[in-house]
Amino acid sequence: MPRLAGLCIVAMTLTVAACGDTRGERAVSGGAIGAGVGAVGGAVTGGSVATGAIVGGAAGAATGALTSEDDIDLD
């Protein structure tokens, strides 16, 4: 069951991954998505949930800040 829950959470977060028009909005939404995915990844693999959230949040925030909304066209 944890694997199914993790996959559902990842699918839900990917639907909002394109949210944000400004660099700051993308950094915040990317950080939130990354923290959620990192926490789930830590829980599923038996690692630290907190460490997964911190690392995932930092990676997501950096990705959101370093990309523009034109980099990925989901239309």
C-alpha positions in Angstrom: 0.0 0.0 0.0 2.8 2.6 0.6 4.0 2.2 -2.9 0.5 3.0 -4.3 0.1 6.0 -2.0 3.5 7.3 -3.1 2.6 6.9 -6.8 -0.7 8.8 -6.2 1.1 11.6 -4.4 3.7 11.9 -7.2 0.9 12.0 -9.8 -1.0 14.7 -7.9 2.1 16.8 -7.5 3.0 16.6 -11.2 -0.4 18.1 -12.1 0.6 21.3 -10.3 4.2 21.3 -11.3 3.6 24.0 -13.9 2.1 26.5 -11.4 3.8 29.9 -11.2 4.4 32.7 -13.5 7.3 34.5 -11.8 10.6 33.1 -10.8 9.6 33.4 -7.1 6.3 31.6 -7.5 8.0 28.7 -9.4 10.7 28.5 -6.7 8.0 28.2 -3.9 5.8 25.8 -5.8 8.9 23.7 -6.8 10.1 23.7 -3.3 6.8 22.5 -1.9 6.5 19.8 -4.6 10.1 18.7 -4.0 9.6 18.5 -0.3 6.5 16.4 -0.7 8.1 14.0 -3.1 11.3 13.8 -1.0 9.3 13.0 2.1 7.4 10.3 0.4 10.6 8.9 -1.2 12.2 8.8 2.2 9.2 7.1 3.8 8.9 4.5 1.0 12.6 3.6 0.9 12.9 3.4 4.7 15.1 6.5 4.9 14.6 9.7 6.9 11.4 11.5 5.9 12.8 14.9 7.2 16.1 14.5 5.2 14.1 13.6 2.1 11.9 16.6 2.5 14.8 19.0 3.0 16.8 17.6 0.0 13.7 17.4 -2.2 12.6 20.9 -1.2 16.0 22.4 -2.0 16.2 20.7 -5.3 12.7 21.7 -6.3 13.2 25.3 -5.3 16.4 25.5 -7.2 14.8 23.9 -10.3 11.8 26.3 -10.1 14.1 29.4 -9.7 16.4 28.4 -12.5 13.9 27.6 -15.1 11.3 29.8 -16.9 7.7 29.0 -17.7 8.7 28.8 -21.4 11.1 25.9 -20.8 8.3 23.4 -20.7 5.2 23.7 -22.8 2.4 21.5 -21.4 -0.2 22.7 -23.9 
